Each structure stands twice: as C-alpha cells, then as structure tokens.
C-alpha cells in the first residue's frame, strides 16, 4: 500500500491493515463432523458427483462440499460472537438445522412414512366426498336446504350454490358437480349433512405456505443424527441456490455488517446507517469466488459460492 493510499484511508476513518491480524473463521473453528458426513454422502454418490467429469485430469480431487467450506471459511472473518459465526457459516453452506425442509424433495407420503408423528403438521390424508350412504333424493333435499353463509364473498359461494341448483333440478345427476372439499370449507355448517370424510393419499396441506411447510418439516429432521438426515435429502449443489439460501440473507447481512464492523472498524459505527439513507454507508453483496466451481452437469441447478458482504468504496 502506498503512502498516498494510507493517507486516503486514514482520512476516511479506516485503519490501514486493520484486518491484517484478524483471524478468519477457519482459524477459529470448523464444523468437521457435519462436513465429514456431507463429504461422505457426496463420495457415495458415485457417478452422481458434480466433479466426476474431471476425474481423468484431477486424480486427487477433493469433495466439492469440502472445497466450498474451506474457501468460505478462509474468506469469512471471525467476530466476538463465535456462536453466531458458526450459525452464519452453516447457513451459507446450507448445513444448518433449518435447511433440511428445503433440501428434502420427497413427496408428502414419503415424509409421512419417515416421520409419522409429525405428518399431520404439514400434510393430510383426509378428504371429503359426497355422501353415498343416503339416497340421491335425500341428498337433493339436503342440497336444496343449503343457504348462503354470512361473511362469505359472493364470488366464492355463488358457483357452489349454482351447482347445487343444477343438481336439484337434474333428473340424472347423482351428486353436485362441484368439489366436496370446497363446499365443506365454504359451508362448514352443512358439511356433515352432504359430505363424509375418508382416508386418502397423503398430500401437502393447502393452508400452509411453502416457507411455513418447510420450516415445520425441518423440526423432525433436527431430532435425527446429522449423518442420518443426509440419507433423505439432496446434496446442497443439487438444490436450487436461490430458493435454498433466500431466507438467510437478512440475518447474514446483519451479522457480517454490524458484527465485523464493530470489531474491525469501530470508528465507522458512528457514521453507519441503514443502506439507502442519505448519509449512511452502503454494503454491497458480491460473489467472492464467482465461477470458481463448475455447474452441476445434466441441466441441474448450479451451486456457486455464497455471496460475501464487503464494504463498497463509499465506506
């Protein structure tokens, strides 16, 4: 660094070489147990490994998950909070406890078979059908007695009521031409009169968003030993990176910006404000090693190195 650059940095409030003696994450700690399990799963994939095509040229290649972990661990500085450091590292590597709901790509039936005690928290095997234990004439009589429910939008209830009127008037129809499940939701007071509940195939619950369902799915996975969990989920590089890491950036940004600024550049904290403010310092997300790792072959989702926060020149 030249004398001019040092003076410029000092004028901005930055101490030259302020991170020179700051240990990186990998120098302070490293989750060897989880990485060993992940590397073993990758090796056991055989021809399904991402780097298999390089085997003829790279005889001593290491597991991709291990390479990613070493590079990320060397780039991330350690802070005064080792627990938070480890948590952020695991989330960036898609190895934390909460990610397993997103790494699981099985069906609702497969999840129910794995965790029968937790199945109903995210899935259902109960369905509604029109009753067949009563005569059609009685079913029509009960259908005619259905009246509009209070507080229900007309756009929701009118199609169902119209289907009921057609059913009552028809001489051939044996059941209403509408969904029994939808009817039970809109008219719960009449549900047991015209429909019955039967056991069906397991399916994901419709009243949960994908994010809510995946968060609930992660809970039973956390009760298993780490190596056991990996038997039922995809490897990180097999997943869609955007969906896999979408929920972690706010927490990662908060930790890396404030936590590391507090340790490395305390003089800047007085001037630091949220991004977008007129006087605040901006932090930008950059891909620290973009293009370092090959894309997943055969059209699968590529898994590049997670973006790392670095201060923009405005700092």
JOLIN-V229274 format. One record per residue. SS is DSSP state (H for helix, E for strand, - for the rest). NEAR is the number of other C-alpha atoms within 10 Angstrom. Layout:
# JOLIN-V229274
ss={SS	SS}
near={NEAR	NEAR}
This chain:
# JOLIN-V229274
ss={-	-	H	H	H	H	H	H	H	H	H	H	-	-	-	-	-	-	-	-	-	-	-	E	H	H	H	H	-	-	-	H	H	H	H	H	H	H	H	H	H	H	H	H	-	H	H	H	-	-	-	H	H	H	-	-	-	-	-	-	-	-	-	H	H	H	H	H	H	H	H	H	H	H	H	-	E	-	-	-	-	H	H	H	H	H	H	H	H	H	H	H	-	-	-	-	H	H	H	H	H	H	H	-	-	-	-	H	H	H	H	H	H	H	-	-	-	-	H	H	H	H	E	E	E	E	E	E	E	E	-	-	-	-	-	H	H	H	H	H	H	H	H	H	-	-	-	-	-	-	-	-	-	H	H	H	H	H	H	H	H	H	H	H	H	H	H	H	H	-	-	-	-	-	-	-	-	-	-	H	H	H	H	H	H	H	-	H	H	H	H	H	H	H	E	E	E	E	E	E	E	E	E	E	-	-	-	-	-	H	H	H	H	H	H	H	H	H	H	H	H	-	-	-	-	H	H	H	H	H	H	H	-	-	-	H	H	H	-	-	H	H	H	H	H	-	-	-	H	H	H	H	H	H	H	H	H	H	H	H	H	H	H	H	-	H	H	H	-	-	-	-	-	-	-	-	-	-	-	-	-	-	E	E	E	E	-	-	-	-	-	-	-	-	-	-	-	-	-	-	-	-	-	-	-	-	-	E	E	E	E	-	-	-	-}
near={7	7	8	9	11	15	14	13	14	12	10	13	14	18	16	14	11	11	14	8	7	14	15	17	21	18	12	14	14	16	13	11	10	16	19	15	15	21	17	15	19	22	15	10	12	10	11	14	19	23	18	15	12	10	10	7	8	11	8	7	12	12	19	19	19	16	14	18	21	14	14	23	21	14	16	19	20	24	22	11	11	13	11	16	21	19	15	22	22	19	21	21	22	23	21	18	19	18	25	25	23	23	23	20	14	11	13	20	18	14	21	20	13	14	14	12	10	16	23	17	15	24	23	19	17	13	16	20	17	22	17	13	9	11	11	16	12	11	22	21	13	15	21	15	10	17	11	15	13	8	6	12	11	13	8	12	17	13	12	21	20	14	16	22	16	13	21	22	11	13	9	9	13	16	21	22	13	16	13	21	18	15	21	18	11	17	19	13	11	17	21	14	15	24	20	17	15	10	10	11	11	21	19	20	16	11	10	14	12	15	13	12	19	19	17	18	24	19	16	17	22	16	11	11	10	17	16	12	17	19	10	17	17	17	20	21	22	19	22	15	17	10	11	21	17	9	13	14	17	9	12	19	18	12	18	22	18	14	18	19	17	15	16	18	15	15	15	16	12	8	10	17	14	11	12	10	10	8	11	15	20	18	19	16	14	14	14	17	16	11	11	10	16	12	17	18	15	7	7	13	16	18	21	19	20	22	16	19	19	17	14	12	9	9	16}
